[in-house]
């Protein structure tokens, strides 16, 4: 893994009401930064951050999930 200086690290927490699109927004970030090769969808049960069987079955996030991406020389840590 690449080392980043403190000024090149960003931390983001995605928060909001239930079914407001938090996981979809995270999926869009990951897709647009080329972390994933396809845009994943909650309805299809194939998102990176909803991996627990209960989350997939219910189409909701139960647990917080962390992921990261690189964007314009910055490391962006995301909590969904």
PASEBA-1860 file (N, C-alpha, C; in nm, 3 decimals):
! residues 80
1> XXXXXXXX> 0.084/-0.117/0.000/0.000/0.000/0.000/0.089/0.124/0.000 ~ 0.046/0.222/-0.072/0.117/0.349/-0.083/0.109/0.427/0.048 ~ 0.218/0.495/0.083/0.218/0.582/0.200/0.171/0.722/0.160 ~ 0.090/0.782/0.245/0.037/0.916/0.220/0.077/1.007/0.335 ~ 0.109/1.131/0.303/0.133/1.230/0.408/-0.003/1.274/0.461 ~ -0.004/1.329/0.580/-0.129/1.368/0.646/-0.211/1.465/0.561 ~ -0.146/1.554/0.490/-0.220/1.652/0.409/-0.285/1.590/0.286 ~ -0.256/1.463/0.257/-0.314/1.394/0.142/-0.416/1.288/0.182
9> XXXXXXXX> -0.463/1.293/0.306/-0.563/1.197/0.355/-0.692/1.271/0.388 ~ -0.802/1.217/0.340/-0.935/1.271/0.370/-1.019/1.160/0.430 ~ -1.098/1.191/0.531/-1.186/1.095/0.597/-1.330/1.144/0.584 ~ -1.417/1.057/0.534/-1.557/1.093/0.511/-1.647/0.988/0.576 ~ -1.747/1.033/0.648/-1.852/0.945/0.700/-1.981/0.978/0.627 ~ -2.042/0.878/0.566/-2.167/0.895/0.494/-2.280/0.865/0.593 ~ -2.360/0.967/0.624/-2.469/0.948/0.720/-2.599/1.002/0.662 ~ -2.710/0.949/0.708/-2.840/0.994/0.663/-2.949/0.900/0.709
17> XXXXXXXX> -3.071/0.933/0.677/-3.186/0.850/0.713/-3.183/0.719/0.636 ~ -3.259/0.621/0.682/-3.267/0.492/0.615/-3.315/0.506/0.471 ~ -3.253/0.430/0.383/-3.289/0.427/0.241/-3.276/0.563/0.173 ~ -3.181/0.645/0.219/-3.162/0.777/0.156/-3.053/0.775/0.049 ~ -2.987/0.660/0.027/-2.889/0.650/-0.080/-2.744/0.653/-0.036 ~ -2.718/0.630/0.091/-2.581/0.636/0.143/-2.492/0.530/0.078 ~ -2.540/0.406/0.073/-2.460/0.299/0.014/-2.448/0.319/-0.137 ~ -2.552/0.367/-0.200/-2.545/0.396/-0.345/-2.443/0.505/-0.374
25> XXXXXXXX> -2.436/0.606/-0.289/-2.337/0.712/-0.304/-2.196/0.655/-0.289 ~ -2.177/0.572/-0.188/-2.046/0.508/-0.168/-2.010/0.423/-0.289 ~ -2.105/0.348/-0.343/-2.082/0.266/-0.462/-2.042/0.353/-0.581 ~ -2.105/0.469/-0.595/-2.070/0.560/-0.704/-1.929/0.614/-0.688 ~ -1.891/0.650/-0.565/-1.753/0.694/-0.539/-1.653/0.586/-0.581 ~ -1.679/0.462/-0.540/-1.586/0.352/-0.569/-1.579/0.324/-0.719 ~ -1.692/0.330/-0.787/-1.695/0.306/-0.931/-1.624/0.418/-1.008 ~ -1.653/0.543/-0.975/-1.593/0.656/-1.046/-1.444/0.669/-1.022
33> XXXXXXXX> -1.395/0.617/-0.910/-1.251/0.620/-0.883/-1.182/0.493/-0.931 ~ -1.258/0.406/-0.998/-1.207/0.282/-1.058/-1.163/0.177/-0.955 ~ -1.215/0.185/-0.833/-1.191/0.080/-0.734/-1.271/-0.043/-0.773 ~ -1.393/-0.022/-0.821/-1.475/-0.132/-0.872/-1.491/-0.115/-1.023 ~ -1.511/-0.227/-1.091/-1.522/-0.222/-1.237/-1.666/-0.206/-1.285 ~ -1.761/-0.213/-1.193/-1.901/-0.193/-1.230/-1.972/-0.120/-1.116 ~ -2.080/-0.051/-1.153/-2.160/0.019/-1.053/-2.248/-0.083/-0.983 ~ -2.227/-0.100/-0.853/-2.303/-0.200/-0.778/-2.430/-0.139/-0.722
41> XXXXXXXX> -2.528/-0.225/-0.696/-2.659/-0.177/-0.650/-2.705/-0.255/-0.527 ~ -2.765/-0.182/-0.434/-2.819/-0.244/-0.313/-2.924/-0.348/-0.350 ~ -3.010/-0.315/-0.446/-3.119/-0.404/-0.486/-3.068/-0.537/-0.539 ~ -2.950/-0.536/-0.599/-2.892/-0.659/-0.654/-2.810/-0.735/-0.550 ~ -2.786/-0.673/-0.435/-2.711/-0.738/-0.328/-2.564/-0.754/-0.358 ~ -2.509/-0.666/-0.442/-2.368/-0.682/-0.481/-2.280/-0.562/-0.444 ~ -2.322/-0.485/-0.343/-2.240/-0.370/-0.303/-2.120/-0.415/-0.222 ~ -2.016/-0.335/-0.226/-1.893/-0.365/-0.152/-1.915/-0.351/-0.002
49> XXXXXXXX> -1.993/-0.253/0.038/-2.004/-0.223/0.181/-2.118/-0.297/0.252 ~ -2.209/-0.357/0.180/-2.313/-0.442/0.240/-2.278/-0.586/0.206 ~ -2.206/-0.651/0.294/-2.156/-0.786/0.266/-2.213/-0.892/0.360 ~ -2.274/-0.850/0.469/-2.333/-0.944/0.564/-2.458/-1.007/0.502 ~ -2.480/-1.137/0.520/-2.599/-1.201/0.461/-2.731/-1.133/0.499 ~ -2.743/-1.085/0.623/-2.865/-1.014/0.664/-2.882/-0.883/0.588 ~ -2.771/-0.812/0.563/-2.777/-0.687/0.487/-2.821/-0.713/0.344 ~ -2.768/-0.818/0.285/-2.803/-0.852/0.146/-2.949/-0.894/0.137
57> XXXXXXXX> -2.993/-0.977/0.231/-3.132/-1.025/0.229/-3.232/-0.911/0.248 ~ -3.202/-0.818/0.337/-3.296/-0.709/0.370/-3.278/-0.583/0.286 ~ -3.170/-0.578/0.206/-3.139/-0.460/0.125/-3.119/-0.335/0.210 ~ -3.056/-0.351/0.326/-3.024/-0.238/0.414/-2.885/-0.257/0.473 ~ -2.824/-0.148/0.514/-2.697/-0.155/0.587/-2.728/-0.173/0.735 ~ -2.664/-0.272/0.795/-2.680/-0.296/0.938/-2.553/-0.253/1.011 ~ -2.439/-0.284/0.952/-2.309/-0.252/1.010/-2.242/-0.139/0.934 ~ -2.159/-0.064/1.003/-2.075/0.034/0.934/-1.966/-0.040/0.859
65> XXXXXXXX> -1.930/0.010/0.743/-1.826/-0.053/0.663/-1.728/0.054/0.617 ~ -1.600/0.021/0.623/-1.495/0.114/0.581/-1.438/0.071/0.447 ~ -1.408/0.168/0.363/-1.340/0.143/0.237/-1.256/0.266/0.205 ~ -1.174/0.257/0.102/-1.094/0.373/0.064/-1.076/0.377/-0.086 ~ -1.039/0.494/-0.135/-1.011/0.513/-0.276/-0.903/0.619/-0.290 ~ -0.845/0.626/-0.409/-0.749/0.731/-0.441/-0.816/0.829/-0.536 ~ -0.799/0.958/-0.509/-0.858/1.060/-0.596/-0.765/1.180/-0.599 ~ -0.714/1.212/-0.717/-0.626/1.327/-0.737/-0.511/1.330/-0.637
73> XXXXXXXX> -0.448/1.216/-0.617/-0.332/1.207/-0.529/-0.364/1.201/-0.381 ~ -0.491/1.193/-0.349/-0.534/1.185/-0.209/-0.589/1.045/-0.179 ~ -0.570/1.001/-0.057/-0.636/0.880/-0.010/-0.763/0.925/0.061 ~ -0.876/0.871/0.019/-1.004/0.907/0.078/-1.059/0.784/0.150 ~ -1.067/0.792/0.282/-1.126/0.686/0.364/-1.274/0.717/0.380 ~ -1.358/0.615/0.356/-1.502/0.634/0.364/-1.561/0.534/0.462 ~ -1.649/0.582/0.548/-1.727/0.494/0.634/-1.872/0.506/0.590 ~ -1.929/0.394/0.549/-2.068/0.388/0.502/-2.150/0.322/0.611
END
